[in-house]
Amino acid sequence: ATVVKTVEEMNQVLAAGLNHRSVGATNMNEGSSRSHSIFMITVEQCALGADGEDHIRVGKLNMVDLAGSERQSKTGATGERLKEATKINLSLS
């Protein structure tokens, strides 16, 4: 986990994750995800309440990009790309 304090820092972490994504072209999608990605954001806010006490609010957002699960007969995948697609589809079941 990485703790960030600004939007710019969060964008840097997201960009680093995007650089590690595996994508590949198929007949259906030239930028098809070939790996699963999870980006979890927890936002914490501390505010002074009407009672004079600090109150902490926490929100969580999970963004998930599952690897492409296109129908193999429509992708035109062969060889290694077809083996990869088979493994991706198995991981989603």
Contacts in CASP RR format, 6 or more apart in sequence:
PFRMAT RR
TARGET T0000
AUTHOR 0000-0000-0000
METHOD contacts of the structure
MODEL  1
ATVVKTVEEMNQVLAAGLNHRSVGATNMNEGSSRSHSIFMITVEQCALGA
DGEDHIRVGKLNMVDLAGSERQSKTGATGERLKEATKINLSLS
2 13 0 8 1.000
4 10 0 8 1.000
4 12 0 8 1.000
4 13 0 8 1.000
10 41 0 8 1.000
14 39 0 8 1.000
17 37 0 8 1.000
17 39 0 8 1.000
21 33 0 8 1.000
21 35 0 8 1.000
21 37 0 8 1.000
21 65 0 8 1.000
22 33 0 8 1.000
22 34 0 8 1.000
22 35 0 8 1.000
23 31 0 8 1.000
23 32 0 8 1.000
23 33 0 8 1.000
23 34 0 8 1.000
24 30 0 8 1.000
24 31 0 8 1.000
24 32 0 8 1.000
24 34 0 8 1.000
24 81 0 8 1.000
25 31 0 8 1.000
25 32 0 8 1.000
26 32 0 8 1.000
26 70 0 8 1.000
26 75 0 8 1.000
26 76 0 8 1.000
26 77 0 8 1.000
26 81 0 8 1.000
26 85 0 8 1.000
27 74 0 8 1.000
27 75 0 8 1.000
27 76 0 8 1.000
27 77 0 8 1.000
28 70 0 8 1.000
28 74 0 8 1.000
28 75 0 8 1.000
29 68 0 8 1.000
29 70 0 8 1.000
32 67 0 8 1.000
32 68 0 8 1.000
32 70 0 8 1.000
32 75 0 8 1.000
33 65 0 8 1.000
33 66 0 8 1.000
33 67 0 8 1.000
33 68 0 8 1.000
34 67 0 8 1.000
34 68 0 8 1.000
34 84 0 8 1.000
34 88 0 8 1.000
35 67 0 8 1.000
36 64 0 8 1.000
36 65 0 8 1.000
36 66 0 8 1.000
36 67 0 8 1.000
36 91 0 8 1.000
37 64 0 8 1.000
37 65 0 8 1.000
38 62 0 8 1.000
38 63 0 8 1.000
38 64 0 8 1.000
38 65 0 8 1.000
39 62 0 8 1.000
39 63 0 8 1.000
39 64 0 8 1.000
40 60 0 8 1.000
40 61 0 8 1.000
40 62 0 8 1.000
40 63 0 8 1.000
41 60 0 8 1.000
41 61 0 8 1.000
41 62 0 8 1.000
41 63 0 8 1.000
42 58 0 8 1.000
42 59 0 8 1.000
42 60 0 8 1.000
42 61 0 8 1.000
43 58 0 8 1.000
43 59 0 8 1.000
43 60 0 8 1.000
43 61 0 8 1.000
44 56 0 8 1.000
44 57 0 8 1.000
44 58 0 8 1.000
44 59 0 8 1.000
45 56 0 8 1.000
45 57 0 8 1.000
45 58 0 8 1.000
46 54 0 8 1.000
46 55 0 8 1.000
46 56 0 8 1.000
47 54 0 8 1.000
47 55 0 8 1.000
47 57 0 8 1.000
48 54 0 8 1.000
48 55 0 8 1.000
49 55 0 8 1.000
66 92 0 8 1.000
67 88 0 8 1.000
67 91 0 8 1.000
67 92 0 8 1.000
68 85 0 8 1.000
68 88 0 8 1.000
69 88 0 8 1.000
69 89 0 8 1.000
69 92 0 8 1.000
70 85 0 8 1.000
72 82 0 8 1.000
72 85 0 8 1.000
72 86 0 8 1.000
72 89 0 8 1.000
75 81 0 8 1.000
75 85 0 8 1.000
77 84 0 8 1.000
77 85 0 8 1.000
END
